[in-house]
Amino acid sequence: MNISLRQLRVFEAVARHLSHTRAAEELHLTQPAVSMQVRQLEDEVGLPLFERLGKRILLTEAGQEILHYSLTVNRSLREMEEVLESLKGVNRGRLQIAVASTVNYFAPRLLAVFQRRYPGIGLRLDVTNRENLVQLLDSNAVDLVLMGLPPTDIDVESEAFMDNPLVVIAPPDHPLAGARQIPLARLAGEIFVMRETGSGTRQAMERFFSERALTIRQGMQMTRNEAVKQAVRSGLGLSVVSLHTIELELETRRLVTLDVEGFPDRRHWYLVYRRGKRLSPAAGAFRDFVLAEAASIAAPTLPAGQPEPD
Ligand code: PGA
């Protein structure tokens, strides 16, 4: 059989996502390029690897076997790359970082400082939601991840590096804007604009309310922080977001935070990588940099007149 490593890499991504589109996004390829690699692998193997069930695709038995072996092959390859990177020294090589979509509000500022310090390191940044980050960690596809809720079902190292206050946002003309010490129960009647199911912000928000036995009314669901903010501005409901996402809107008073009992919900941002992973010198330098300096570069500030996160 003449199977290529590239075919295995593409197949593995499709098999993990059970979606050609999402695999294409992860690999920065077009969808036809992904489909072609899978077809070539199927031709080589002589068996179909996926079957179609309506709009969904599933792995066939042969597909499951190949996934098992390709995970091992791809993991070994990445380990080999990591060892080779470490032989090159700190200001060389590539660094693949993946961040939660919410982290992307400050990640570029961190990368800019880091890149000036280590101009020889080639940086790649993937921005996605929490669910996809967990998959990237699980398949060892990135060096380091910055996220809000480290996974508990895979073996990872996670180190907190900065506060991540979650706040309730409202349009400035909302009846509760400016009110002090709003009882939590007062939110029961309010509609909340929600992030998508795979979002860490959404999980944190749901956990916050369910731990306090408060049932909120769920309104529209949106896959981007930007869309959530627009929806709240347009009066479609309140929402809970990371303070990092709304610095500009608070400054220009397009949105306000509400002083609700229990908020800000004080969470943290974490730097996460697989336990036992051998960090390249470049990845190690980024880890040290984030832990030591991220908070001074990127901590959000509230404009005067907004309830403080403490
Ligand atoms: P997300 O990120 O809501 O964009 O998934 C936040 C987090 O990881 O907690």
Residues whose N, C-alpha, C, O or C-beta is under 5 A from the ligand:
A	BS01	PGA	A100 S101 T102 T128 N129 R130 M147 G148 L149 G198 S199 G200 T201 R202
